[in-house]
């Protein structure tokens, strides 16, 4: 778990053929609150996202920008400083869709740091991807 967050609770739900995992975080030295959602193996949802998330026009419409996440690939981050709110989205191995939404945070760096702390190698290994 990242040093700048604490775990609140975990939720697991069935989504068609896949699973939705939800985890809540609180910033230890601030007021930030984040919710991470991971959709795993729901090929209907994830397959539909593959095309749209790889389309630069979609990213532009979302008012987001690409950021590189070590071990995970390119993520789309949106941050609204006036509202101290943001979202980061990442597609991993064409089988996992991760969304982290945070509020009461000062910058998009919080979102990038939180998502970068995930163990993508273990996630890929668990899925059978290389």
C-alpha positions as CSV (number, residue, x, y, z in Angstrom):
1,X,0.0,0.0,0.0
2,X,1.4,3.5,-0.8
3,X,2.8,5.3,2.2
4,X,0.6,8.4,1.6
5,X,-2.7,6.5,1.9
6,X,-4.6,4.3,4.3
7,X,-7.0,1.6,3.4
8,X,-10.6,2.2,4.2
9,X,-12.5,-0.8,2.8
10,X,-12.6,-3.2,-0.1
11,X,-15.6,-4.2,-2.1
12,X,-16.0,-7.0,-4.6
13,X,-18.9,-7.3,-7.0
14,X,-19.8,-9.6,-9.9
15,X,-20.2,-7.8,-13.3
16,X,-21.5,-10.2,-15.9
17,X,-18.6,-12.4,-16.7
18,X,-16.1,-10.3,-14.8
19,X,-15.5,-8.7,-11.4
20,X,-15.5,-5.2,-10.1
21,X,-13.1,-4.5,-7.3
22,X,-13.3,-1.2,-5.4
23,X,-10.8,0.1,-2.8
24,X,-11.0,3.4,-0.9
25,X,-8.0,5.4,0.1
26,X,-7.4,8.4,2.4
27,X,-4.4,10.7,2.1
28,X,-2.4,10.5,5.4
29,X,-1.1,14.0,5.2
30,X,-4.0,15.9,3.7
31,X,-7.7,15.8,3.0
32,X,-7.5,13.7,-0.1
33,X,-10.0,10.8,-0.6
34,X,-9.7,8.4,-3.6
35,X,-11.7,5.5,-4.9
36,X,-10.0,2.9,-7.1
37,X,-12.1,0.6,-9.3
38,X,-10.7,-2.3,-11.3
39,X,-12.9,-4.2,-13.8
40,X,-11.3,-7.6,-14.4
41,X,-12.1,-10.0,-17.3
42,X,-15.4,-8.6,-18.3
43,X,-14.6,-8.8,-22.0
44,X,-17.7,-7.0,-23.0
45,X,-16.9,-3.8,-21.1
46,X,-13.1,-3.9,-21.4
47,X,-13.2,-4.7,-25.1
48,X,-15.4,-1.7,-25.8
49,X,-13.0,0.5,-23.9
50,X,-9.9,-0.6,-25.8
51,X,-10.8,1.3,-28.9
52,X,-12.0,4.4,-27.2
53,X,-9.1,4.8,-24.8
54,X,-6.6,4.4,-27.6
55,X,-8.2,7.1,-29.6
56,X,-6.6,10.6,-29.2
57,X,-9.9,12.3,-30.0
58,X,-11.5,10.6,-27.0
59,X,-8.7,11.8,-24.7
60,X,-9.2,15.3,-26.1
61,X,-13.0,15.2,-25.5
62,X,-12.3,14.0,-21.9
63,X,-10.0,17.1,-21.5
64,X,-7.4,14.7,-20.3
65,X,-3.7,14.0,-21.1
66,X,-1.6,10.9,-21.4
67,X,0.8,10.1,-18.6
68,X,3.2,7.1,-18.5
69,X,2.7,4.7,-15.6
70,X,5.8,2.6,-15.0
71,X,4.9,-1.0,-15.6
72,X,1.3,-0.2,-16.5
73,X,1.5,1.8,-19.7
74,X,-0.2,5.0,-20.7
75,X,-3.0,6.4,-18.6
76,X,-5.4,9.2,-19.2
77,X,-5.5,11.8,-16.4
78,X,-8.0,14.6,-15.9
79,X,-7.6,17.2,-13.2
80,X,-9.7,20.2,-12.3
81,X,-7.7,22.5,-10.0
82,X,-10.6,24.8,-9.2
83,X,-12.5,21.8,-7.9
84,X,-9.5,19.8,-6.4
85,X,-10.9,16.8,-8.2
86,X,-9.5,14.4,-10.8
87,X,-9.6,11.0,-12.4
88,X,-7.0,8.7,-13.9
89,X,-7.8,5.7,-16.2
90,X,-5.6,2.9,-17.3
91,X,-6.2,-0.2,-19.4
92,X,-3.8,-3.1,-18.5
93,X,-3.2,-6.1,-20.8
94,X,-6.4,-5.4,-22.6
95,X,-8.2,-7.3,-19.7
96,X,-8.2,-4.8,-16.8
97,X,-9.7,-1.3,-16.7
98,X,-8.6,0.8,-13.7
99,X,-10.1,4.1,-12.7
100,X,-9.0,6.2,-9.7
101,X,-11.1,9.2,-8.8
102,X,-9.9,11.6,-6.1
103,X,-11.3,14.7,-4.4
104,X,-9.8,17.2,-2.1
105,X,-6.3,16.8,-3.7
106,X,-4.0,19.6,-4.7
107,X,-2.6,18.2,-7.9
108,X,-2.8,15.4,-10.5
109,X,0.5,14.1,-9.0
110,X,-1.5,12.4,-6.3
111,X,-3.4,10.4,-8.9
112,X,-0.3,9.5,-10.8
113,X,1.6,8.5,-7.6
114,X,-1.3,6.4,-6.3
115,X,-1.7,4.5,-9.6
116,X,2.0,4.1,-10.0
117,X,2.2,2.3,-6.7
118,X,0.2,-0.7,-8.0
119,X,2.0,-3.9,-8.7
120,X,1.3,-4.3,-12.4
121,X,3.7,-7.2,-12.9
122,X,1.6,-9.3,-10.4
123,X,-1.6,-8.2,-12.0
124,X,-0.3,-9.3,-15.5
125,X,1.0,-12.5,-14.1
126,X,-2.3,-13.3,-12.4
127,X,-4.1,-12.8,-15.7
128,X,-1.7,-15.0,-17.7
129,X,-0.4,-12.0,-19.6
130,X,3.3,-11.4,-20.1
